[in-house]
Amino acid sequence: MVERVAVLSDIHGALPALEAVLAEPDVAAADLVVLTGDIADGPQPVEVLDLLTALGDRARWVGGNGERELVQARSGRPASYDVSNWAAAQLRDDQVALLAGLPPTLTLPVAGLGEVLFCHATPRDDEEMVVVDSRPARWAEVFAGLRPEVGTVVCGHTHMPYARLVDRRLVVNPGSVGMPYGGVGAWWALLGPGVQLRRTAYDVDAACARVAAESGFPDAAAWADEYLRSRHSDLDALAAFGPGDGRPAESAG
């Protein structure tokens, strides 16, 4: 049984945001740090992966669509975003091998929560959309294959933090460390014995300047300004992502 788990999702290669979260006393004291995908597809991919691998066995990794696209881009199949294609070219071979081998899910017993399943988007797919106001039928669909012993599911992908009950099962999205929708800061979650949604404040002006100076990505300054400053709200994200869970487009948000 694991007493405390820090969950970091959707880091997207943002080194200053990751450093701020790892410096949190509760993260440093956690038994495990679980990474729920989209870790390196951003402006500082090599540095982010090096920092996380230095955690050794304390880090547990789950792959997301970002990892899959980086590996595919390295093999000659272009990714959806310019920053991902650039990031794939920067990675060392050992880092590509690490990402290629990540499991799609991870299940751990956590104190106070029982069996917790960690995934990127949903337990069955790394880019399916579920959001805080998804319909009960949608949740039933994406959770159809889960064992009844799994009482909590932790997912990322949509960059919006929430915790909600779905037919006696707790669903947690820690939000995004590097590309938050809805507020400046690095969002993450602390599990055990309950669930805490946390936001780490850091000097965003300095972080934007640092990403622009240290990354070789041609549009690093614009990327940092858009995402580290959280230019997109949670309502913007719901409007964009809502139709992806099967609802009519006019009902999104």
C-alpha positions as CSV (number, residue, x, y, z in Angstrom):
1,M,0.0,0.0,0.0
2,V,1.4,3.4,-1.0
3,E,0.8,6.2,1.5
4,R,1.3,9.3,-0.7
5,V,1.4,9.7,-4.4
6,A,2.1,13.0,-6.3
7,V,0.6,12.9,-9.8
8,L,2.1,15.1,-12.5
9,S,0.4,15.2,-15.9
10,D,0.9,17.0,-19.2
11,I,4.3,18.5,-18.4
12,H,4.8,19.1,-22.1
13,G,8.5,19.8,-21.9
14,A,8.2,22.8,-19.7
15,L,11.2,22.6,-17.4
16,P,10.7,25.6,-15.1
17,A,7.1,24.5,-14.3
18,L,8.3,20.9,-13.6
19,E,11.2,22.2,-11.4
20,A,8.7,24.2,-9.3
21,V,6.5,21.2,-8.7
22,L,9.4,18.9,-7.8
23,A,10.5,21.5,-5.3
24,E,7.2,21.3,-3.4
25,P,7.8,19.7,0.0
26,D,4.8,17.4,-0.4
27,V,6.1,16.1,-3.8
28,A,9.6,15.6,-2.3
29,A,8.1,13.6,0.6
30,A,5.7,11.5,-1.6
31,D,6.4,7.8,-1.8
32,L,5.9,7.9,-5.5
33,V,5.6,10.4,-8.3
34,V,3.3,9.2,-11.0
35,L,3.6,10.8,-14.5
36,T,0.4,10.4,-16.5
37,G,1.6,11.2,-20.0
38,D,2.4,14.0,-22.4
39,I,5.7,14.5,-20.6
40,A,8.2,15.7,-23.1
41,D,6.4,17.1,-26.2
42,G,7.4,20.7,-25.7
43,P,10.3,23.1,-25.8
44,Q,12.7,21.4,-23.3
45,P,12.2,17.7,-23.9
46,V,15.7,16.4,-23.1
47,E,16.0,18.4,-19.9
48,V,12.6,17.3,-18.6
49,L,13.2,13.6,-19.2
50,D,16.7,13.8,-17.6
51,L,15.2,15.5,-14.5
52,L,12.5,12.9,-14.2
53,T,14.7,9.8,-14.8
54,A,16.9,11.1,-12.0
55,L,14.0,10.4,-9.6
56,G,14.8,6.7,-10.2
57,D,12.3,4.2,-8.8
58,R,10.3,6.9,-7.1
59,A,8.9,7.8,-10.6
60,R,6.3,5.7,-12.2
61,W,5.5,6.4,-15.9
62,V,2.4,6.2,-18.0
63,G,2.5,6.9,-21.7
64,G,0.1,9.3,-23.5
65,N,-0.6,10.3,-27.0
66,G,2.3,12.8,-26.8
67,E,4.8,10.0,-26.1
68,R,3.3,7.9,-29.0
69,E,3.6,10.8,-31.4
70,L,7.2,11.6,-30.4
71,V,8.2,8.0,-31.1
72,Q,6.3,8.0,-34.4
73,A,7.9,11.3,-35.4
74,R,11.3,9.9,-34.7
75,S,10.5,7.1,-37.1
76,G,9.5,9.4,-39.8
77,R,5.7,9.9,-39.2
78,P,5.1,13.6,-38.5
79,A,3.3,14.5,-35.3
80,S,0.3,16.9,-35.1
81,Y,2.3,19.9,-33.8
82,D,5.5,21.6,-34.8
83,V,6.8,21.6,-31.3
84,S,6.4,17.8,-31.1
85,N,8.3,17.2,-34.4
86,W,11.1,19.5,-33.2
87,A,11.1,17.7,-29.7
88,A,11.3,14.3,-31.3
89,A,14.5,15.3,-33.2
90,Q,16.2,16.5,-30.0
91,L,15.7,13.3,-28.0
92,R,18.5,10.9,-27.5
93,D,18.1,7.3,-28.5
94,D,17.8,6.1,-24.9
95,Q,15.0,8.6,-24.3
96,V,13.1,7.5,-27.4
97,A,13.4,3.9,-26.1
98,L,12.1,4.9,-22.7
99,L,9.1,6.6,-24.2
100,A,8.4,3.7,-26.6
101,G,8.3,1.3,-23.7
102,L,5.8,3.2,-21.4
103,P,2.7,1.3,-20.4
104,P,-0.7,2.8,-21.2
105,T,-2.0,2.3,-17.6
106,L,-0.7,1.7,-14.1
107,T,-2.6,0.4,-11.1
108,L,-1.5,1.0,-7.5
109,P,-3.0,0.5,-4.1
110,V,-3.1,3.9,-2.4
111,A,-4.0,4.5,1.2
112,G,-7.5,5.7,1.7
113,L,-8.4,5.2,-2.0
114,G,-7.8,1.5,-2.6
115,E,-7.0,0.4,-6.1
116,V,-6.2,3.4,-8.3
117,L,-5.8,3.2,-12.0
118,F,-3.6,5.9,-13.7
119,C,-3.9,6.6,-17.4
120,H,-3.5,9.5,-19.8
121,A,-6.9,10.1,-21.4
122,T,-9.1,7.1,-20.6
123,P,-8.2,3.6,-19.5
124,R,-8.7,2.3,-23.0
125,D,-7.4,5.0,-25.2
126,D,-4.6,7.7,-24.9
127,E,-6.6,10.5,-26.6
128,E,-10.2,10.0,-25.9
129,M,-12.0,13.0,-24.4
130,V,-13.8,13.0,-21.0
131,V,-14.3,16.2,-19.1
132,V,-15.8,17.3,-15.8
133,D,-19.3,17.5,-17.2
134,S,-19.2,14.4,-19.5
135,R,-22.5,12.5,-19.5
136,P,-22.9,9.4,-17.3
137,A,-23.3,7.3,-20.4
138,R,-20.0,8.5,-21.7
139,W,-18.2,7.5,-18.4
140,A,-19.9,4.1,-18.5
141,E,-18.6,3.6,-22.0
142,V,-14.9,4.5,-21.3
143,F,-14.9,2.6,-18.0
144,A,-16.7,-0.5,-19.3
145,G,-13.7,-2.8,-19.1
146,L,-12.5,-1.8,-15.6
147,R,-12.4,-4.3,-12.8
148,P,-14.9,-3.4,-10.0
149,E,-12.0,-3.3,-7.5
150,V,-10.7,-0.1,-9.2
151,G,-12.4,2.6,-7.1
152,T,-10.4,5.6,-8.4
153,V,-9.3,6.6,-11.9
154,V,-6.7,9.3,-12.5
155,C,-6.5,10.7,-16.0
156,G,-5.0,13.8,-17.7
157,H,-5.0,14.9,-21.4
158,T,-7.5,17.8,-21.1
159,H,-5.3,20.0,-18.9
160,M,-8.3,20.9,-16.5
161,P,-8.2,19.9,-12.9
162,Y,-11.2,18.3,-11.3
163,A,-12.4,15.5,-9.0
164,R,-15.9,14.0,-9.4
165,L,-17.9,10.9,-8.5
166,V,-19.0,8.7,-11.4
167,D,-21.3,5.8,-10.4
168,R,-19.4,5.2,-7.1
169,R,-16.0,5.6,-8.7
170,L,-13.9,8.7,-8.1
171,V,-12.3,10.3,-11.2
172,V,-9.4,12.7,-10.8
173,N,-7.7,15.0,-13.3
174,P,-4.7,16.7,-11.8
175,G,-4.6,19.4,-14.5
176,S,-1.4,20.3,-16.4
177,V,2.0,21.1,-15.1
178,G,3.2,22.8,-18.3
179,M,0.1,23.8,-20.3
180,P,-2.6,24.7,-17.8
181,Y,-6.1,25.7,-19.0
182,G,-7.8,27.9,-16.5
183,G,-5.1,29.6,-14.4
184,V,-1.4,30.4,-14.2
185,G,0.7,28.0,-12.2
186,A,1.7,24.3,-12.4
187,W,-1.2,22.0,-11.5
188,W,-0.9,18.6,-9.9
189,A,-2.5,16.3,-7.4
190,L,-1.7,14.6,-4.1
191,L,-3.3,11.3,-3.4
192,G,-3.6,9.5,0.0
193,P,-5.5,9.2,2.1
194,G,-7.8,11.6,0.1
195,V,-7.4,13.7,-3.0
196,Q,-5.9,17.2,-3.1
197,L,-5.8,19.3,-6.3
198,R,-2.8,21.5,-6.0
199,R,-1.4,24.5,-7.9
200,T,2.2,25.5,-7.5
201,A,2.9,29.2,-8.1
202,Y,6.2,30.2,-9.7
203,D,7.7,33.2,-11.5
204,V,6.1,32.9,-14.9
205,D,7.9,36.0,-16.3
206,A,11.2,34.5,-15.5
207,A,10.1,31.1,-16.7
208,C,9.0,32.5,-20.1
209,A,12.3,34.3,-20.5
210,R,14.2,31.2,-19.6
211,V,12.3,28.9,-22.1
212,A,12.9,31.5,-24.8
213,A,16.6,31.7,-24.0
214,E,17.4,28.0,-23.4
215,S,15.2,26.2,-25.9
216,G,16.2,25.7,-29.5
217,F,12.6,25.5,-30.6
218,P,12.1,28.5,-33.1
219,D,8.8,29.5,-31.6
220,A,9.8,28.9,-27.9
221,A,9.0,32.4,-26.8
222,A,5.5,32.4,-28.3
223,W,4.9,28.9,-26.9
224,A,5.9,30.0,-23.4
225,D,3.8,33.1,-23.6
226,E,0.7,31.2,-24.7
227,Y,0.9,28.2,-22.4
228,L,2.9,29.1,-19.3
229,R,0.7,32.2,-19.0
230,S,-2.4,30.1,-19.4
231,R,-3.9,32.2,-22.1
232,H,-6.7,29.6,-22.6
233,S,-9.4,29.3,-19.9
234,D,-11.0,26.1,-18.7
235,L,-14.2,27.3,-20.5
236,D,-12.3,27.7,-23.7
237,A,-11.0,24.2,-23.3
238,L,-14.5,22.8,-22.6
239,A,-15.8,24.5,-25.7
240,A,-13.0,23.0,-27.8
241,F,-12.9,19.5,-26.2
242,G,-16.6,19.0,-25.3
243,P,-17.7,17.7,-28.7
244,G,-14.9,15.1,-28.5
245,D,-16.9,13.2,-25.8
246,G,-19.8,12.7,-28.2
247,R,-22.0,15.6,-27.2
248,P,-23.5,17.9,-29.9
249,A,-21.2,20.7,-30.7
250,E,-23.7,23.4,-29.9
251,S,-24.0,22.1,-26.3
252,A,-20.3,22.3,-25.6
253,G,-19.3,24.3,-22.6
